[in-house]
Amino acid sequence: MEITKEKYQNIIDMLSSPDKENQVLGLAIIDELDFKPNLGKILLMMKHSNASIKAWEEHAPKIHKKIAKLHSDGILGDINRHLTFKQVLSAITKLKLPPEQFEFYMEDFSDYLLTQIKSMGYDFIESMEIKIKYKEHEQSRELSESE
């Protein structure tokens, strides 16, 4: 199952909830996602999550195992700490994920920037958009079945 923007936001809301049951439900949903086509979104969900790495390991064991493999392969930074946008972007570029996953990352980052700017009192900004112009399309690195 590939995840839509609406479902992504619903899962983020569950993962960022102070209610542990909501977090567990969000993690259970994530554990059922197809890893390869949703990797960028999964990493962003992990970045936005208030759930501990222990909760990921317990309630999303299939996904946690694959993310831990990315860490052990040096593709992803320390997963025991809170992921940053920089770490997520680094993983996306190292794995040469498809442009759609990079574009989704940029949309999410743009939303984050807008929220931060508005929280600093710059409420005159209605929206923000990052435009991507591609030079050439590189072939995506295929994730192995173990990843």
Residue, then its C-alpha position, 0 to 999 in steps of 0.5 A: m500500500e502506498i500512502t497518500k498525503e492525507k493518510y500521511q498527515n493522519i499518521i503524523d497526527m497519531l504519532s505526534s499525539p501524547d496519547k500512547e494508544n494513538q502512537v501504537l495505532g500509527l506505528a501498526i499502520i506504518d508496519e503494514l506499509d510497503f517499504k520501498p515505495n514509502l521509504g521517504k515518507i516513513l523516514l519523515m514519519m519517524k522524524h515527526s514522531n513522538a514515539s520512542i525508538k523502543a515503541w517503533e521496535e515493538h509496534a512496527p518491528k518489520i519497518h524498524k528492522k529495515i530502518a536499523k539496517l539502513h543505519s548499520d549500512g551507514i545510510l541513516g544516522d543514529i536512529n536512537r536519537h530524533l531524526t532531522f530533516k538533514q538525515v532524512l534528505s541524506a538517506i533519500t539522496k544516498l539511496k537515490l530514491p525516485p523524484e516523487q519521494f524527494e518532492f514529497y520531502m521538499e513539500d514536507f520541509s516547506d510546510y515545516l519552514l512555513t510553520q516555523i516562520k509563522s511561529m516567529g511572528y511573520d504571519f503575513i506569509e500565506s504560503m511557501e512553495i519550493k520549486i524543483k527544476y530537474k537537469e537529468h533523471e538519474q537511475s534510482r538505486e534499487l533497495s535490496e530485499s533485505e532493506 
